[in-house]
């Protein structure tokens, strides 16, 4: 990779590849398969790549990542995040 003069990051983007619009075949929001998870500790997201082909099958993912918890609904996921991070008046997300 070439380094731009004065650049401390060591990355240089040319004008031609700095922006690319979404392809015409991009999925609609209603077609997305969302997985809401929390993990106790650290997790390298690259380790999850092999599960993408099967749309992150819950059983397979949980077998590989024992400290990971997958949630069936946004409400239960959000409540866990609010409680763990003490978000809101009583850790319930209200008045946050």
N, C-alpha and C positions, 0 to 999 in steps of 0.2 A: 504494500500500500504506500502511496506517496503521502508525504506530510506537507501540509500547507504551511507557508511561511508564517511564523508567529503562532502556530497552532500547538497547544500543549496536549491535546487529546490524541494527536497522531492520525487523525482521520480527515480525509478531504472528500467532499461530495461535489461532483461536477453538477452544473446546472441541469443537465439533461436527465440525471437520475435522482435528483433530490425530491421529486414529487411524481407520484404515479396515481392516477385515479383508479378507483375500484373497477374491476372488470365487470362487463355486462352480466356475467353469470353469478355475481355475488348473491349470496343467500339473503332472502328476506328475513326480517327479525323473527317472524313466526315459524321459520324453518330451522332456526338454530336450536341446537341441543345443549342446554345449559346445565352445568354441574356446579353446585355450590358446595364448597368444602372448607374445612378447617383442619389444621394439622398441629399437633403438639410437638414443637421443635422446628427444625429446619427441613426444607425439602427443595431439591434441585429440580426445577420444572422440566429439564431435559430428560430426567428419568421417566417422565410420564409419556414421552413420545411414542413408545411402542403400543400404548393403549388407545391411541387416536383412531386407528383403523377400525376398532370395535366400538367407537363412540364412548370410550371410557366406561366399559362395562363395570358396574358397581362391584360385583363379586371379584373380578380379576384385580381391579385397582385396590380394593381393601385387602386382598391376599398379599399383594406386594408392599403396600404402605400401611402397616399395622396402626400407626399413630394418626392416620387420616380418617376423618369423619365426613361422610357425604350426607347432605340434607335433601329431603324430598320437597321441601317448600321454602320459599324465600323467608317467610315469617320465622320459622325455626332457625334458619341460618342467621338472619339478622339479629334475633334475640341472643343467640350465642355470642356473636361479635360484640353487641352492645354490652353484654354482661362482662365478657372477658376484658374489654377495653374501658369499662366504666363510662360508657357514653350515655349521656342523659342524666336526668335528675336522680334516678335511683338505679342506674345501670340498665334502664329499660328503653333507652333511646328517646324518651320524651323530652321535649324542650332542648334538644341538642343543637 
